[in-house]
């Protein structure tokens, strides 16, 4: 994600060197002092002169990040939406297959993207495939044919399920001639893996 930095943390009158990591749900500091701040608990994140001042509860932590501080503050105060992380933009053609996630459908249409009406769309910018069991992964080969050359296939699977694992999803993509490029938390219960056609095959 690009949000990792070696920096100084100032907390409770003490200064400590270590590594700060801004993850999807937490701001983490690893060093002699260890700190994990859930983003939902942060009441403000302000950049000034290369420092990021974060307030959570009654505590204030200052991360001396240099030029990156402004970008971190913006990421904390304006986190990307699910559609931003999935790359859905207005005007795109989106295909849906497998288990249907109705909340995603509503988000896609509100973004101004077009849901393909055909059960076998062609030239889709993005295809979302809900797969709850490993037996469903054989369809990945077919779904590759739905994509534009630079399109993306997202396989949405339940988290921590023995019915379908991350390695099985990755193997299915590889067998279909796709490469995996990204993983995001789709929801509290599901994960999404992104696959694309290799540049040499487009």
Secondary structure, DSSP 4 states (H G I P E B T S, - for coil): ---EEEEEEEETTEEEEEEEEE-SSEEEEEESS-EEEEGGGEEEEEEETTEEEEEETTEEEEEE-GGGHHHHHHHHHSPPPHHHHHT--TT-EEEEEES--HHHHHHHHHHT-EE--STT-SSEEEEEEE-SSGGGGGGHHHHHTTEEEEEEEEEEEETT-TTS-HHHHHHHHHHTTEEEEEEEE-SSSEEEEEEEE-GGG-
